[in-house]
Amino acid sequence: MMKQKIAHITLVVVDYDEAIDFYTQKLHFDLIEDTVLSETKRWVLVAPRGSEGCALLLAKSANNEQQSRVGNQAGGRVFLFLYTDNFQRDYQNLLDNNIQIVRTPVRESWGEVAVFADLYGNLWDLIQPSDTKTV
């Protein structure tokens, strides 16, 4: 039987350290790895605390084409989905850290959701499913 998984998703950033600060200090993600590969390139992985799944690979833009994608990797659509077991706690954290709320919370039949923007403008859904076992 074949078994696969997505291990990392690349997120193009302007600066490694400001991105690490945003994700670890404001969203409370863990810094999984920060390895220098060259004078201009690092291997930086962050993931939500307690996560055992996919991690974000923070990749500093290296040219004009990559720079043009920073903050708009999905063409204005929600790009990433952050599931939580405590919506109110994590939504309040967004407010406390002055993170831009794009759409205020809405309760749907499948759960509660709000949309926020990261430090570069990429859109995220914060979701607490009705069945929190899926988190």
JOJO-V601367 format. One record per residue. NEAR is the number of other C-alpha atoms within 8 Angstrom. Layout:
BEGIN
near = (NEAR NEAR)
END
This chain:
BEGIN
near = (2 3 4 4 4 6 7 8 9 8 9 14 14 9 7 12 6 7 12 11 9 10 12 12 9 10 10 9 11 10 11 8 8 9 7 8 8 6 5 5 9 11 12 13 12 16 12 10 7 4 7 4 5 10 11 11 12 14 13 10 11 6 6 7 6 10 12 7 9 13 11 10 11 8 5 8 6 11 9 7 9 8 9 12 7 7 11 6 7 9 10 8 10 13 10 7 7 6 11 9 11 8 7 7 8 7 7 7 5 7 11 13 12 14 14 13 13 11 9 8 8 15 13 13 12 14 13 14 12 8 7 9 4 5 8)
END
